């Protein structure tokens, strides 16, 4: 690796970072694995040579120095996935910082730099993600559902009629601009959670029920719930929009 260095460590009861300028040099690690994890997080371009085990190659996904015998198992682990995500986030932060150093002018005047701005009713962000747009849609959809649900309850509407109002008023707000969203798992869970709770409040038969003796809640089957209120799953609506 270009610019990498090798630091030799002599094994003792505890492990310490051998890099002189490291701020965590006085912190001890209980194992060679902990020391290698420290190098992954603090010195990602350097190698550590631990007496008795030598130098391990770096994982191509997360930069963790791993035993070649367990490479396949490591790459399937949660630890490797989290390390890979950390690298992606770090690279994105570096790219954003470099982008902030670039200035733009129009007719000799400096243009104002903002992190978020609204374009055609949709929130655009400097990091080129859809998180802000999704959060904004959720906030608007909750407000719309709060207003319309009162009317539906007061009129004692049937579940399928409630579903029609929900699709026409609330869902249109919730999924505005979803044709171009890059959905993460966490964002999709937030959207599906709101969608499921709204369906439960519209249903009559398939509703969450609490056991008064044990205090446990029993939640209805999603397929039966959506069928009662006349809705498909949220994923299906997003796919149809695309």
C-alpha positions in Angstrom: 0.0 0.0 0.0 1.3 3.4 -1.0 2.5 5.4 2.0 2.0 2.6 4.5 4.4 1.9 7.3 5.0 -1.2 9.5 5.1 -0.9 13.3 6.6 -3.8 15.2 5.1 -4.7 18.6 6.6 -7.1 21.1 3.8 -9.1 22.8 3.2 -8.6 26.6 0.3 -9.1 28.9 -1.3 -6.0 27.5 -1.1 -4.4 24.1 -0.2 -0.7 23.4 -0.2 1.2 20.2 3.5 1.5 19.1 2.9 4.7 17.1 4.7 7.4 19.1 2.5 10.3 18.1 -0.8 8.4 18.6 -3.1 10.0 21.2 -4.2 6.5 22.4 -0.6 5.3 22.9 -1.1 5.0 26.7 -4.3 3.0 26.3 -3.9 -0.7 26.6 -5.7 -3.4 24.5 -6.5 -6.8 25.8 -5.7 -8.7 22.6 -3.9 -8.4 19.3 -7.3 -8.2 17.6 -8.1 -5.1 19.7 -4.8 -3.6 18.6 -5.5 -4.3 15.0 -8.9 -2.8 15.3 -7.3 0.3 16.7 -5.0 0.4 13.7 -8.0 0.1 11.4 -9.7 3.1 13.0 -6.7 5.3 13.9 -4.0 4.3 11.4 -5.8 2.8 8.4 -2.7 3.1 6.1 -0.3 1.4 8.5 0.4 -2.2 9.4 1.2 -3.6 12.8 3.6 -6.5 13.4 2.6 -8.4 16.5 5.2 -10.8 17.8 4.0 -14.4 17.4 1.5 -13.7 14.6 3.3 -11.3 12.3 1.7 -8.9 9.8 -1.7 -9.7 8.5 -3.0 -8.4 5.1 -5.7 -5.8 5.1 -9.3 -6.6 4.3 -10.2 -5.0 1.0 -13.6 -4.0 2.4 -13.0 -2.6 5.8 -9.1 -2.2 6.1 -9.0 -4.5 9.1 -5.8 -6.6 9.2 -7.1 -10.1 9.3 -5.7 -13.6 9.4 -5.8 -15.0 5.8 -7.2 -18.2 7.0 -10.4 -16.5 8.1 -10.8 -13.9 5.3 -14.1 -15.4 4.0 -15.7 -15.5 7.4 -14.5 -12.0 8.3 -16.0 -10.5 5.1 -19.4 -12.0 6.0 -19.3 -10.6 9.5 -21.2 -7.6 10.9 -17.9 -6.1 12.0 -16.7 -6.0 8.4 -19.9 -4.5 7.1 -19.8 -1.8 9.8 -16.2 -1.0 8.9 -17.1 -0.7 5.2 -19.9 1.7 6.0 -17.5 3.7 8.2 -15.1 4.0 5.2 -17.9 5.1 2.9 -19.1 7.7 5.5 -15.5 9.0 6.0 -14.9 9.3 2.2 -18.3 11.2 1.9 -17.3 13.6 4.6 -13.9 14.2 3.0 -15.6 14.9 -0.4 -18.1 17.2 1.3 -15.3 19.1 3.0 -13.5 19.5 -0.3 -16.7 20.7 -2.0 -17.1 23.4 0.6 -13.7 24.8 -0.4 -15.0 25.5 -3.9 -16.7 28.8 -4.4 -19.1 29.9 -7.1 -19.9 33.3 -8.5 -22.5 34.8 -10.7 -22.0 38.2 -12.4 -19.1 38.8 -10.1 -21.0 38.1 -6.9 -20.4 35.2 -4.6 -23.3 32.7 -4.4 -24.5 31.8 -0.9 -23.7 28.3 0.1 -26.4 26.3 2.0 -26.6 22.7 3.2 -30.3 22.3 2.3 -32.6 24.1 -0.2 -36.0 23.4 -1.6 -36.5 22.8 -5.4 -40.0 22.2 -6.8 -41.2 21.3 -3.3 -38.4 18.8 -2.7 -35.5 19.3 -0.2 -32.1 19.0 -1.9 -29.0 18.5 0.3 -25.3 19.1 -0.2 -24.4 15.5 0.5 -26.7 14.3 -2.3 -28.8 12.0 -0.1 -32.6 11.8 0.1 -32.8 11.6 3.9 -33.9 15.2 4.4 -36.5 14.8 1.6 -37.9 11.7 3.2 -38.1 13.3 6.7 -39.8 16.3 5.2 -42.4 14.1 3.5 -43.0 12.1 6.7 -43.6 15.3 8.6 -46.1 16.6 6.1 -47.8 13.2 5.8 -48.3 13.0 9.6 -49.9 16.4 9.7 -52.2 15.6 6.8 -53.2 12.2 8.4 -53.8 13.9 11.7 -56.3 16.2 10.1 -58.1 13.8 7.9 -58.2 10.9 10.4 -60.4 13.0 12.7 -62.9 13.5 9.9 -62.9 9.8 9.0 -63.5 8.8 12.7 -66.2 11.3 13.2 -68.1 10.1 10.1 -67.4 6.4 11.0 -66.2 5.6 7.5 -65.6 2.0 6.4 -62.0 0.8 6.3 -61.8 0.7 2.5 -63.3 4.2 2.2 -60.7 5.4 4.7 -58.0 3.7 2.5 -59.2 5.6 -0.5 -58.9 8.9 1.3 -55.5 7.9 2.6 -54.2 7.1 -0.8 -55.6 10.3 -2.4 -54.5 12.7 0.4 -51.8 11.3 2.6 -50.0 8.8 0.4 -49.6 11.4 -2.3 -47.7 13.6 0.1 -45.7 10.8 1.6 -44.4 9.5 -1.7 -43.9 12.8 -3.5 -40.6 12.5 -5.4 -40.1 8.9 -4.4 -39.4 8.0 -8.1 -35.8 9.2 -7.7 -35.2 8.2 -4.0 -32.2 6.1 -3.1 -33.9 4.3 -0.2 -31.7 3.0 2.7 -33.0 0.2 5.0 -33.5 2.6 7.9 -35.5 5.1 5.7 -37.7 2.4 4.4 -38.4 1.1 7.9 -39.5 4.6 8.9 -41.9 5.0 5.9 -43.3 1.5 6.4 -43.8 2.1 10.1 -46.0 5.2 9.5 -47.8 3.3 6.7 -48.5 0.3 8.9 -49.7 2.4 11.9 -52.0 4.4 9.6 -53.5 1.2 8.2 -54.1 -0.1 11.8 -56.0 3.0 12.8 -58.2 2.6 9.7 -59.0 -1.1 10.2 -61.8 -2.5 12.4 -61.1 -6.2 12.5 -57.3 -6.3 12.1 -56.1 -4.0 14.8 -53.4 -4.5 17.5 -54.8 -6.1 20.6 -53.5 -6.0 24.1 -53.7 -8.9 26.5 -54.9 -7.4 29.7 -53.5 -10.2 31.8 -50.0 -10.4 30.4 -49.8 -6.8 29.0 -48.5 -8.2 25.6 -49.6 -6.7 22.3 -50.7 -8.9 19.3 -50.2 -7.3 15.9 -52.3 -8.3 12.9 -50.9 -9.9 9.8 -49.9 -7.2 7.3 -51.5 -9.0 4.3 -54.9 -9.3 6.0 -54.6 -5.7 7.4 -53.8 -4.2 4.0 -56.6 -6.2 2.3 -59.1 -4.9 4.8 -58.3 -1.3 4.2 -57.8 -1.7 0.4 -54.0 -1.0 0.3 -51.0 -2.6 -1.1 -47.6 -2.6 0.6 -45.5 0.6 0.5 -42.8 -1.1 -1.6 -45.4 -1.9 -4.3 -46.6 1.7 -4.5 -43.0 3.0 -4.8 -42.2 0.5 -7.5 -45.3 1.5 -9.4 -44.3 5.1 -9.3 -40.9 4.2 -10.8 
